Amino acid sequence: MKHILLTTIAAVLLVGCGAIQSEVERDNWGKTTTQKAEFYAASDVPGSQIELTRQWYEIASKAWGNYGPLEFWIVGTNEAAATALDKRYCELRKQKDLTVSLEHCLNRDHNFVSYAKGGNAGLNTRRNENEKWSGFIITMSAKFPGPQEEDYKPVVLHEYFHVYQHAHIHSKKDSERKSRNRENPWWAEGGAEYLAQLLYSKQEGVRPSYLKETMKFKLKSLKDLREGESIKDIPYGKRGGIAYDLGAWFIAFIINKTSEEAYRVKFFRDLNTKGFEGSFVKNFEASSKDLLDEFHNTFLKLSLEDKMKIIP
């Protein structure tokens, strides 16, 4: 497969960057934009993976709105190439925000070399009181999942839904952002996972049974849920996958009781003015505690057949 040099990516695949200074001065956070995502990749990443990532970003942004500024950084498996990409990344951070420390950036804990070694994907939301530039940075890698796996596609959608979530939290205060998004993964990850799988299942060529198969598989996490434990109390870490899986089911549960519009549009529309719980009660007509109690004590105790009825 043809490999594309990093310098080529920077020159050719940089989309809609615009003037750096005006971008910093103008705060349009939370508004949809015509500015497309920027794409950067390590020298060992094939062009086909870049285009695959772009394709699924386009599907997500068309379905949920195009938010930004957004950068995609795609990492392969070669550690030297990842190190070079890290340098390019930190140069761009400094270019977009002169207050950024190059040394601190290059020595950050979870750099691109860690992605080359361990794979996975992630979103870094830059929105705080200390930096001038606000934006989103999605990292995709070559494994867990790799571009040859079906999971790669819904993972791009999953990471973009995180962009959607964070774009609807306007504050630069860390405490307020955490309050509106929740610190444990059940809400944010559950939402990103279910909406990603739901959107993927609607795409042309995806088998009709895909969503039901995927959601049924997630129910395997039920065996790891401890007696009397709530998904909202499970942190990121070793047992975080339980909250991802059952959190997705909780979002499906809420949407079934209300509507996809109530969750994806109305809840996020009211999030800044009413806060998490205020928007939750307004749009789902119950407190988060009451719906979590119903979810754990009633819904999850239903038969598999009855649980599957809420999955379209």
Secondary structure in CASP SS format (residue, H / E / C, confidence):
PFRMAT SS
TARGET T0000
AUTHOR 0000-0000-0000
METHOD secondary structure of the structure
MODEL  1
M C 1.00
K C 1.00
H E 1.00
I C 1.00
L C 1.00
L H 1.00
T H 1.00
T H 1.00
I H 1.00
A H 1.00
A H 1.00
V H 1.00
L C 1.00
L C 1.00
V C 1.00
G C 1.00
C C 1.00
G C 1.00
A C 1.00
I H 1.00
Q H 1.00
S H 1.00
E H 1.00
V H 1.00
E H 1.00
R C 1.00
D C 1.00
N C 1.00
W C 1.00
G C 1.00
K C 1.00
T C 1.00
T C 1.00
T C 1.00
Q C 1.00
K C 1.00
A C 1.00
E E 1.00
F E 1.00
Y E 1.00
A E 1.00
A C 1.00
S C 1.00
D C 1.00
V C 1.00
P E 1.00
G H 1.00
S H 1.00
Q H 1.00
I H 1.00
E H 1.00
L H 1.00
T H 1.00
R H 1.00
Q H 1.00
W H 1.00
Y H 1.00
E H 1.00
I H 1.00
A H 1.00
S H 1.00
K H 1.00
A H 1.00
W H 1.00
G C 1.00
N C 1.00
Y C 1.00
G C 1.00
P C 1.00
L E 1.00
E E 1.00
F E 1.00
W E 1.00
I E 1.00
V C 1.00
G C 1.00
T C 1.00
N C 1.00
E H 1.00
A H 1.00
A H 1.00
A H 1.00
T H 1.00
A H 1.00
L H 1.00
D H 1.00
K H 1.00
R H 1.00
Y H 1.00
C H 1.00
E H 1.00
L H 1.00
R H 1.00
K H 1.00
Q H 1.00
K H 1.00
D C 1.00
L C 1.00
T C 1.00
V C 1.00
S C 1.00
L H 1.00
E H 1.00
H H 1.00
C H 1.00
L H 1.00
N C 1.00
R C 1.00
D C 1.00
H C 1.00
N C 1.00
F H 1.00
V H 1.00
S H 1.00
Y H 1.00
A H 1.00
K H 1.00
G H 1.00
G C 1.00
N C 1.00
A C 1.00
G E 1.00
L E 1.00
N E 1.00
T E 1.00
R E 1.00
R C 1.00
N C 1.00
E C 1.00
N C 1.00
E C 1.00
K C 1.00
W C 1.00
S C 1.00
G E 1.00
F E 1.00
I E 1.00
I E 1.00
T E 1.00
M E 1.00
S C 1.00
A C 1.00
K C 1.00
F C 1.00
P C 1.00
G C 1.00
P C 1.00
Q C 1.00
E C 1.00
E C 1.00
D C 1.00
Y H 1.00
K H 1.00
P H 1.00
V H 1.00
V H 1.00
L H 1.00
H H 1.00
E H 1.00
Y H 1.00
F H 1.00
H H 1.00
V H 1.00
Y H 1.00
Q H 1.00
H H 1.00
A H 1.00
H C 1.00
I C 1.00
H C 1.00
S C 1.00
K C 1.00
K C 1.00
D H 1.00
S H 1.00
E H 1.00
R H 1.00
K H 1.00
S H 1.00
R H 1.00
N H 1.00
R C 1.00
E C 1.00
N C 1.00
P H 1.00
W H 1.00
W H 1.00
A H 1.00
E H 1.00
G H 1.00
G H 1.00
A H 1.00
E H 1.00
Y H 1.00
L H 1.00
A H 1.00
Q H 1.00
L H 1.00
L H 1.00
Y H 1.00
S H 1.00
K C 1.00
Q C 1.00
E C 1.00
G C 1.00
V C 1.00
R C 1.00
P C 1.00
S C 1.00
Y H 1.00
L H 1.00
K H 1.00
E H 1.00
T H 1.00
M H 1.00
K H 1.00
F H 1.00
K H 1.00
L H 1.00
K H 1.00
S H 1.00
L H 1.00
K H 1.00
D H 1.00
L C 1.00
R C 1.00
E C 1.00
G C 1.00
E C 1.00
S C 1.00
I H 1.00
K H 1.00
D H 1.00
I C 1.00
P C 1.00
Y C 1.00
G C 1.00
K C 1.00
R C 1.00
G H 1.00
G H 1.00
I H 1.00
A H 1.00
Y H 1.00
D H 1.00
L H 1.00
G H 1.00
A H 1.00
W H 1.00
F H 1.00
I H 1.00
A H 1.00
F H 1.00
I H 1.00
I H 1.00
N H 1.00
K H 1.00
T C 1.00
S C 1.00
E H 1.00
E H 1.00
A H 1.00
Y H 1.00
R H 1.00
V H 1.00
K H 1.00
F H 1.00
F H 1.00
R H 1.00
D H 1.00
L H 1.00
N H 1.00
T H 1.00
K H 1.00
G H 1.00
F H 1.00
E H 1.00
G H 1.00
S H 1.00
F H 1.00
V H 1.00
K H 1.00
N H 1.00
F H 1.00
E C 1.00
A C 1.00
S C 1.00
S H 1.00
K H 1.00
D H 1.00
L H 1.00
L H 1.00
D H 1.00
E H 1.00
F H 1.00
H H 1.00
N H 1.00
T C 1.00
F H 1.00
L H 1.00
K H 1.00
L C 1.00
S C 1.00
L H 1.00
E H 1.00
D H 1.00
K H 1.00
M H 1.00
K C 1.00
I C 1.00
I C 1.00
P C 1.00
END
